[in-house]
Amino acid sequence: MARITDLSIEQIADELKPLFRKFTLDYGDFTNQAGVLAHSPGAFRHLYGLLDEWRGHGTLPRRLVEIAVVTASRVNECSYCVGHHGAALVDLGLGPETVNGILDSEPPGLDDRDLLVRDYARLVTERAWGIRDRVFSDLKQHFSDQQIVELTVRIGVTILFNKLNQALQLDMEDSVSADVRSKNITVEPFLSGDDPGQPA
């Protein structure tokens, strides 16, 4: 159960309602996240607005975006994002074994460009400070500077959402949980917030 009460569409400003509908109906059922993020209208407007802008005018194929998002979310063990975006990857033609093993050395179904994006997403998530120049040489063989910047920002936004979802313990929506189960995607459960080893 989320640590913050969620707001309904009736409780948010009229200017935000179109975005709320997009992220609860059009783009999938992100109702639990949207209801919590709506407590910060600026974050709601700009974060969801950025994602909405990319939906219409992004420069990257959706398959590559979802590979990057699932990779970062697997590294961060964010069940909410793995569930949502893992299901999207299956819809895009990859098998559940790829989604579940995306951090393996050679997950099935990924070509060289997919693996390059996967590896870059992992590097940005785990140690952005230590990425070698050769990684960018490889990226530039497939992507423009604009696409590399967009990919990097997308990974960064994913990390932000991973941490938001985990800190506030957002549960997957029932419809998404059912979809995840039907597609045989494994997700990590949230750890207890009452771990005695945590700082007070």
Buried (B, 14 or more C-beta within 10 A) or exposed (E): EBEEEBBEBEEBEEEBEEBBEBBBEEBBBBBBBBBBBBBEEEEBBEBBEEBBEBEEEBEBEBBBBBBBBBBBBBBBBBBBBBBBBBBBBBEEEBBBBBBBBBEEEEBEEBEEBBBBBBBBBBBBBEEEEEBEEEBBEBBEEEBEEEBBEBBBEBBBBBBEBBEBBBEBBBBBBEEBBEBBEEBEBBBEEBEEEEEEEEEE
